[in-house]
């Protein structure tokens, strides 16, 4: 059953490799728990009692509530799949509730710090320098995910319309606009790339110094290298740039639904976390300015 579900995620849902690995590991963990807790019980025959027992077991082992809730979500998707394929009649997760969890506010870079980096820092005037700056500008200027950026192909950049065609989660395509200042940078970067490698080989927009497709750890190192110079926030990662994009848009009056579409979120619930930063900012202003605060 697990293998059938994983094939469904891979070939029909076209889920990301990370999602597939996470779901597979969660299901194998639950299967191992059943083998010990209820020997002989098949995973498709498990009831809500076994699932709750697993949740309690995870909590006793000091797993974080967020981690447990993700595993519960995996089971929900798995049993929903089994029900739709008529392998089971009832979904046992219907009686299982998620744990209460505190979700930390997303980290983001302050506007002045980011502008000092992008507008005032002296990037090297060669291929690596233009590439590094383009990585920062794309992440902050479009809010796309790390995986979406490193898979960008040259022909998916429409300089005339100032849009990027992004292949998002679940192979859902979306068009994301970018600001005019990026056009000049992309032109310059492509010129340097052509000089650096002798021709504009490969189809990927962003490449390493060897001409290969950029990979996640390289982008992580690049982001940390530059953010270390301009911010003291605890987290300095590509996803922080995405958080920064959304937070700055919201702070400047952008519609939440529009931000949802730009980020490629499936529902508004995932986008609403950014409103908390805005509320915290309002509280600070209130406490500093109101006579009775």
Legacy VTK file of the C-alpha trace (Angstrom):
# vtk DataFile Version 3.0
C-alpha trace
ASCII
DATASET POLYDATA
POINTS 293 float
0.000 0.000 0.000
2.796 2.403 0.877
4.595 1.785 -2.424
1.357 2.335 -4.348
0.827 5.664 -2.589
4.422 6.745 -3.232
4.025 5.949 -6.938
0.844 8.033 -6.941
2.728 10.976 -5.389
5.598 10.574 -7.835
3.850 10.032 -11.155
0.357 11.455 -10.729
0.734 14.232 -8.170
4.316 14.926 -9.305
5.225 15.924 -5.774
8.701 17.238 -5.031
11.443 14.735 -4.097
11.540 16.283 -0.599
7.795 15.727 -0.108
7.982 12.169 -1.384
10.891 11.337 0.939
9.123 12.888 3.950
5.862 11.032 3.293
7.682 7.761 2.712
9.677 8.077 5.946
6.555 8.986 7.969
4.649 5.984 6.648
7.554 3.619 7.275
7.780 4.941 10.855
4.074 4.349 11.406
4.339 0.873 9.867
7.238 0.052 12.203
5.192 1.274 15.171
2.273 -0.955 14.154
4.589 -3.955 13.822
5.612 -3.486 17.452
2.361 -2.149 18.917
-0.068 -4.407 17.026
1.832 -7.269 15.361
0.098 -8.614 12.275
-2.078 -5.515 11.755
-1.782 -4.201 8.203
-1.379 -0.459 7.779
-4.604 -0.238 5.756
-6.474 -1.876 8.662
-5.271 0.563 11.332
-7.939 2.460 13.259
-7.896 5.879 14.896
-6.893 4.168 18.162
-3.587 2.984 16.653
-2.951 6.394 15.129
-3.615 8.128 18.447
-1.324 5.649 20.189
1.413 6.537 17.694
0.876 10.248 18.329
1.166 9.685 22.084
4.308 7.613 21.515
5.868 10.403 19.455
4.956 12.997 22.077
6.492 10.846 24.812
9.688 10.726 22.782
9.749 14.546 22.864
8.915 15.087 19.198
7.792 18.656 18.589
4.106 19.315 18.007
4.813 20.715 14.550
6.692 17.560 13.576
3.894 15.332 14.880
1.266 17.368 13.030
3.204 16.934 9.805
3.183 13.173 10.327
-0.570 13.263 11.024
-0.983 15.192 7.768
0.931 12.449 5.964
-1.460 9.829 7.325
-4.460 11.949 6.325
-3.220 12.076 2.737
-2.380 8.370 2.730
-5.753 7.187 4.024
-7.622 9.677 1.843
-5.853 8.102 -1.122
-6.772 4.589 0.038
-10.403 5.629 0.498
-10.610 7.200 -2.962
-9.153 4.015 -4.481
-11.682 1.917 -2.514
-8.999 0.095 -0.526
-10.730 1.160 2.696
-14.282 2.298 3.509
-13.535 4.794 6.304
-10.674 7.186 6.824
-9.332 6.531 10.359
-7.730 9.964 10.592
-11.122 11.718 10.731
-11.163 11.237 14.505
-7.552 12.327 14.995
-6.969 15.977 15.875
-3.789 17.907 15.324
-1.836 19.008 18.367
-1.726 22.627 19.432
1.546 24.065 18.260
3.210 27.439 18.486
4.436 28.590 15.110
7.291 31.086 15.293
7.023 34.297 13.332
8.928 34.133 10.054
12.324 35.800 10.018
12.780 38.653 7.557
15.400 41.250 6.705
14.691 44.899 7.436
14.191 47.119 4.377
17.201 49.351 5.080
19.515 46.369 5.614
18.428 44.761 2.369
18.721 47.972 0.376
22.223 48.503 1.770
23.121 45.054 0.482
21.483 45.229 -2.950
22.127 48.888 -3.756
25.296 49.835 -1.893
27.401 46.663 -1.698
30.173 46.415 -4.278
29.659 43.034 -5.944
32.578 41.846 -8.045
32.258 42.808 -11.727
32.629 39.275 -13.078
30.439 36.237 -13.653
30.375 35.009 -9.997
29.604 38.533 -8.758
26.731 39.087 -11.175
25.434 35.585 -10.486
25.433 36.090 -6.722
23.652 39.419 -7.010
21.072 37.932 -9.386
20.345 35.141 -6.877
19.643 37.727 -4.179
17.609 39.966 -6.482
15.456 37.129 -7.826
14.674 35.716 -4.395
13.775 39.108 -2.951
12.227 40.531 -6.113
9.905 37.608 -6.864
9.522 35.603 -3.640
9.889 32.304 -5.477
11.085 29.191 -3.660
14.679 27.971 -3.728
13.730 24.896 -5.777
11.779 27.059 -8.212
14.733 29.389 -8.715
17.418 26.789 -9.312
15.167 25.068 -11.871
14.524 28.283 -13.813
15.434 27.948 -17.464
16.606 30.812 -19.610
13.548 30.620 -21.876
11.232 31.014 -18.867
12.377 34.611 -18.350
10.272 37.024 -20.410
12.193 40.294 -20.386
9.651 42.021 -22.607
6.778 41.406 -20.199
8.943 41.353 -17.043
7.591 37.962 -15.941
9.005 34.620 -14.894
7.216 31.348 -15.612
7.576 29.272 -12.474
7.023 25.532 -12.200
5.714 25.394 -8.623
4.629 22.671 -6.226
2.582 19.904 -7.813
3.772 21.135 -11.233
1.434 24.120 -10.986
2.707 26.833 -13.294
2.339 30.512 -12.434
3.590 33.781 -13.855
5.448 36.020 -11.421
6.247 39.646 -12.333
9.583 41.227 -11.538
10.719 44.832 -11.313
12.377 46.678 -14.200
15.768 46.945 -12.500
16.164 43.185 -12.866
16.108 43.405 -16.668
19.439 45.223 -16.866
20.998 42.834 -14.321
19.788 39.738 -16.217
21.199 41.121 -19.482
24.559 41.817 -17.849
24.640 38.432 -16.141
23.935 36.585 -19.389
26.675 38.566 -21.134
29.159 37.630 -18.411
28.029 34.015 -18.468
28.590 33.844 -22.207
32.085 35.346 -21.855
32.902 33.115 -18.878
31.955 29.851 -20.597
32.541 30.807 -24.223
28.856 30.346 -25.062
25.570 30.370 -23.233
25.491 26.615 -22.789
22.980 24.698 -20.622
19.357 25.647 -20.296
19.359 26.722 -16.659
19.523 30.426 -15.919
21.697 30.150 -12.799
24.815 28.016 -12.898
27.889 27.324 -10.804
31.406 28.475 -11.655
31.790 25.171 -13.532
28.664 25.756 -15.602
26.509 23.182 -13.818
23.011 23.840 -12.512
23.057 25.629 -9.156
22.322 23.378 -6.202
20.613 24.184 -2.866
23.690 24.220 -0.602
25.522 26.580 -2.946
22.599 29.029 -2.793
22.437 28.678 1.016
26.123 29.548 1.271
25.680 32.506 -1.069
22.770 33.931 0.924
24.584 33.526 4.259
27.764 35.060 2.840
26.034 38.327 1.991
23.375 38.534 4.696
26.070 38.043 7.341
27.427 41.443 6.348
24.164 43.361 6.752
21.842 41.710 9.271
22.004 40.086 12.685
18.835 37.954 12.395
19.308 34.373 13.580
18.274 32.742 10.311
19.898 33.683 7.017
18.620 31.407 4.279
16.942 31.519 0.844
13.552 31.068 2.530
14.197 34.155 4.659
14.368 36.119 1.392
10.934 34.729 0.481
9.622 35.759 3.913
11.154 39.192 3.400
9.465 39.581 0.016
6.033 38.776 1.478
6.488 40.847 4.642
7.624 43.952 2.772
4.706 43.674 0.338
2.229 43.373 3.198
3.799 46.252 5.118
3.364 48.433 2.054
-0.330 47.675 1.660
-0.389 44.745 -0.767
-3.541 42.612 -0.802
-3.113 39.299 1.032
-4.768 37.339 -1.791
-2.357 38.869 -4.294
0.593 37.852 -2.094
-0.848 34.331 -1.908
-0.902 34.100 -5.700
2.613 35.504 -6.040
3.970 32.980 -3.528
2.102 30.104 -5.132
0.311 29.116 -1.922
-2.590 26.714 -2.352
-4.643 28.409 0.368
-4.765 31.742 2.155
-4.031 30.058 5.490
-0.372 29.597 4.544
-0.060 33.287 3.670
-1.728 34.615 6.798
1.366 33.961 8.922
2.823 37.174 7.492
0.012 39.222 9.013
1.406 38.398 12.453
4.580 40.341 11.725
2.475 43.316 10.690
0.379 43.078 13.854
3.532 42.926 15.992
4.838 46.006 14.202
1.552 47.830 14.879
1.745 46.868 18.557
5.236 48.351 18.792
4.102 51.599 17.166
1.076 51.726 19.482
3.149 51.169 22.615
5.641 53.842 21.573
3.080 56.444 20.502
-0.115 56.090 22.525
-0.214 58.203 25.714
-1.787 55.404 27.742
0.261 52.558 26.298
LINES 1 294
293 0 1 2 3 4 5 6 7 8 9 10 11 12 13 14 15 16 17 18 19 20 21 22 23 24 25 26 27 28 29 30 31 32 33 34 35 36 37 38 39 40 41 42 43 44 45 46 47 48 49 50 51 52 53 54 55 56 57 58 59 60 61 62 63 64 65 66 67 68 69 70 71 72 73 74 75 76 77 78 79 80 81 82 83 84 85 86 87 88 89 90 91 92 93 94 95 96 97 98 99 100 101 102 103 104 105 106 107 108 109 110 111 112 113 114 115 116 117 118 119 120 121 122 123 124 125 126 127 128 129 130 131 132 133 134 135 136 137 138 139 140 141 142 143 144 145 146 147 148 149 150 151 152 153 154 155 156 157 158 159 160 161 162 163 164 165 166 167 168 169 170 171 172 173 174 175 176 177 178 179 180 181 182 183 184 185 186 187 188 189 190 191 192 193 194 195 196 197 198 199 200 201 202 203 204 205 206 207 208 209 210 211 212 213 214 215 216 217 218 219 220 221 222 223 224 225 226 227 228 229 230 231 232 233 234 235 236 237 238 239 240 241 242 243 244 245 246 247 248 249 250 251 252 253 254 255 256 257 258 259 260 261 262 263 264 265 266 267 268 269 270 271 272 273 274 275 276 277 278 279 280 281 282 283 284 285 286 287 288 289 290 291 292
